[in-house]
Amino acid sequence: MFTGLVRQVGRVASFANGRLVVEATTPAEVGDSIAVDGVCLTVTETGGGRLGFDVVPETLERVKPFADRVNLEPALRAGDALGGHYVQGHVDGVGRVASVEQQKDGVRVRVEPPAELLRYFIEKGSVALEGVSLTVATVDETGFEIALIPHTLAETTLSRLAPGDSVNLEVDVLAKYVERLLMRTGGGA
């Protein structure tokens, strides 16, 4: 489990034949889980300031391609502060950045998610975008907007977003559980 609070931006050293290698100083041991742009991956190799991961076709079919820089967050450990929101590292879909607008020191970003995910977004609800825990500012029939503060822009890859970019999305898991419970009791969608 993660919280969506990115601890480091790593540089992709290589990605070939399902093997992802990231240059990072994030402390990790073989077997640890790390969210890479919101994708929960298992560390399979460490050393020399690098982390290695095996990425299977199932994962590659559900996420956007890895860029040259990636957001990294180690899994939550017992006793860690719970900031952000509950994030599983299971990408629900890939959205498209529709617009990026500068607003004083921050940035407002509009994202259009896959149609089947739109029902999970509510104003002031949570979303993990590229593994970053964010609050939804507004929602309409085709997308949602988020407001990025200077700290988030400085500490994550989100400052690089541009219209047309693809982004990994994980909707709030609590919304999925509520929907499932309502469906089972006859009160759902």
C-alpha positions as CSV (number, residue, x, y, z in Angstrom):
1,M,0.0,0.0,0.0
2,F,1.1,3.5,-0.8
3,T,-0.1,7.1,0.1
4,G,0.7,8.8,-3.2
5,L,3.4,11.0,-1.6
6,V,6.3,10.7,-4.0
7,R,9.7,10.4,-2.2
8,Q,12.0,10.8,-5.2
9,V,12.1,11.3,-9.0
10,G,14.2,8.6,-10.6
11,R,15.8,8.5,-14.0
12,V,15.1,5.6,-16.2
13,A,18.5,4.1,-17.1
14,S,17.1,1.4,-19.4
15,F,13.9,-0.5,-20.3
16,A,14.2,-3.6,-22.5
17,N,12.6,-7.0,-22.6
18,G,10.4,-6.3,-19.6
19,R,13.4,-5.2,-17.5
20,L,13.2,-1.6,-16.0
21,V,16.3,-0.1,-14.4
22,V,15.9,3.2,-12.6
23,E,18.7,5.4,-11.2
24,A,17.6,6.3,-7.6
25,T,18.8,6.7,-4.1
26,T,15.5,5.4,-2.6
27,P,16.5,2.8,0.0
28,A,15.2,-0.6,-1.1
29,E,15.9,-4.3,-0.8
30,V,15.1,-7.1,-3.2
31,G,11.5,-8.0,-2.7
32,D,10.3,-4.5,-1.7
33,S,7.4,-2.9,-3.4
34,I,7.9,0.6,-5.0
35,A,5.3,2.6,-6.9
36,V,6.9,3.7,-10.2
37,D,4.7,6.4,-11.7
38,G,1.8,4.8,-9.7
39,V,2.6,1.2,-10.8
40,C,3.4,-1.1,-7.9
41,L,6.5,-3.0,-8.9
42,T,8.8,-5.4,-7.0
43,V,12.4,-4.6,-6.7
44,T,14.4,-7.5,-8.2
45,E,17.9,-6.0,-8.1
46,T,19.7,-3.2,-6.2
47,G,23.1,-1.7,-6.3
48,G,25.2,1.1,-7.7
49,G,22.4,3.6,-7.2
50,R,20.0,1.6,-9.3
51,L,16.8,-0.3,-8.8
52,G,15.8,-3.1,-11.1
53,F,12.2,-4.3,-11.8
54,D,10.6,-7.0,-13.9
55,V,7.6,-5.6,-15.7
56,V,5.2,-8.3,-17.1
57,P,3.0,-7.9,-20.3
58,E,-0.1,-7.7,-18.1
59,T,1.2,-4.5,-16.5
60,L,2.5,-3.0,-19.8
61,E,-1.0,-3.4,-21.3
62,R,-2.6,-1.3,-18.6
63,V,-0.2,1.6,-18.1
64,K,1.4,4.3,-20.2
65,P,5.0,3.8,-21.4
66,F,7.7,4.8,-18.8
67,A,9.2,8.2,-19.5
68,D,12.8,9.2,-18.8
69,R,11.9,10.4,-15.3
70,V,9.5,8.6,-13.0
71,N,7.9,9.2,-9.6
72,L,9.0,6.8,-6.9
73,E,7.3,5.9,-3.6
74,P,8.3,3.0,-1.4
75,A,5.5,1.0,0.1
76,L,4.0,2.3,3.4
77,R,5.5,0.7,6.5
78,A,3.9,0.2,9.9
79,G,4.2,3.4,11.8
80,D,4.6,5.7,8.8
81,A,2.6,8.8,8.7
82,L,-0.6,8.5,6.6
83,G,-0.6,11.5,4.3
84,G,-2.2,11.6,0.8
85,H,-4.8,8.8,0.5
86,Y,-4.9,5.0,0.2
87,V,-3.2,4.1,-3.1
88,Q,-2.7,0.5,-4.1
89,G,-0.3,1.0,-7.1
90,H,-2.9,-0.7,-9.4
91,V,-3.4,1.6,-12.3
92,D,-7.1,1.7,-13.4
93,G,-6.5,3.3,-16.7
94,V,-4.6,5.8,-18.8
95,G,-6.0,9.3,-19.1
96,R,-5.1,12.2,-21.4
97,V,-4.0,15.7,-20.4
98,A,-6.4,18.1,-22.1
99,S,-5.0,21.3,-20.8
100,V,-2.3,22.8,-18.5
101,E,-2.9,26.4,-17.3
102,Q,-0.5,28.4,-15.2
103,Q,-2.3,30.0,-12.1
104,K,0.0,32.2,-10.0
105,D,2.6,29.9,-8.5
106,G,0.6,26.7,-9.3
107,V,-0.8,24.9,-12.3
108,R,-4.3,23.7,-13.1
109,V,-4.5,20.5,-15.2
110,R,-7.5,19.1,-17.0
111,V,-7.5,15.3,-17.5
112,E,-9.9,13.2,-19.6
113,P,-10.0,9.7,-18.1
114,P,-11.4,6.6,-19.9
115,A,-15.2,6.9,-20.0
116,E,-15.6,3.9,-17.7
117,L,-13.6,5.5,-14.9
118,L,-15.4,8.9,-14.9
119,R,-18.0,7.8,-12.5
120,Y,-15.4,7.4,-9.7
121,F,-14.4,11.1,-9.7
122,I,-16.1,13.5,-7.3
123,E,-15.2,17.1,-6.5
124,K,-12.8,17.1,-3.5
125,G,-12.3,13.4,-3.9
126,S,-8.9,11.7,-4.4
127,V,-7.0,10.5,-7.4
128,A,-3.5,9.2,-8.0
129,L,-2.1,10.6,-11.1
130,E,1.3,9.2,-12.1
131,G,1.4,7.9,-8.5
132,V,0.8,11.3,-6.9
133,S,-2.0,11.7,-4.5
134,L,-4.1,14.7,-5.6
135,T,-7.5,16.3,-4.8
136,V,-10.0,16.6,-7.6
137,A,-10.9,20.3,-8.0
138,T,-13.8,20.0,-10.5
139,V,-15.5,17.3,-12.5
140,D,-17.8,17.4,-15.5
141,E,-19.2,14.9,-18.1
142,T,-15.8,14.4,-19.8
143,G,-13.1,14.9,-17.3
144,F,-11.7,16.4,-14.1
145,E,-9.3,19.1,-13.0
146,I,-6.6,19.2,-10.4
147,A,-4.7,22.1,-9.0
148,L,-0.9,21.6,-8.5
149,I,0.9,23.5,-5.8
150,P,4.6,24.6,-6.2
151,H,5.8,21.8,-3.9
152,T,4.2,19.1,-6.0
153,L,5.5,20.7,-9.2
154,A,9.1,20.8,-7.7
155,E,9.1,17.3,-6.2
156,T,7.4,15.2,-8.9
157,T,7.3,14.8,-12.7
158,L,4.0,16.6,-12.9
159,S,5.7,19.9,-13.8
160,R,6.5,18.3,-17.2
161,L,2.8,17.7,-18.1
162,A,1.6,19.0,-21.5
163,P,-1.6,18.8,-23.4
164,G,-1.8,15.4,-25.2
165,D,0.3,13.6,-22.6
166,S,-0.9,10.2,-21.3
167,V,-1.1,9.7,-17.5
168,N,-1.5,6.7,-15.3
169,L,-4.7,7.0,-13.2
170,E,-5.7,5.1,-10.0
171,V,-9.2,6.0,-8.8
172,D,-10.0,6.1,-5.1
173,V,-10.3,2.4,-4.0
174,L,-13.0,3.4,-1.5
175,A,-15.3,4.5,-4.4
176,K,-14.9,1.1,-6.1
177,Y,-15.8,-0.7,-2.8
178,V,-18.9,1.4,-2.3
179,E,-20.0,0.7,-5.9
180,R,-19.5,-3.0,-5.5
181,L,-21.4,-3.1,-2.2
182,L,-24.3,-1.1,-3.7
183,M,-24.4,-3.5,-6.6
184,R,-24.6,-6.5,-4.3
185,T,-27.4,-5.0,-2.3
186,G,-29.4,-3.9,-5.3
187,G,-28.8,-0.1,-4.7
188,G,-26.0,0.4,-7.3
189,A,-25.4,1.5,-10.8
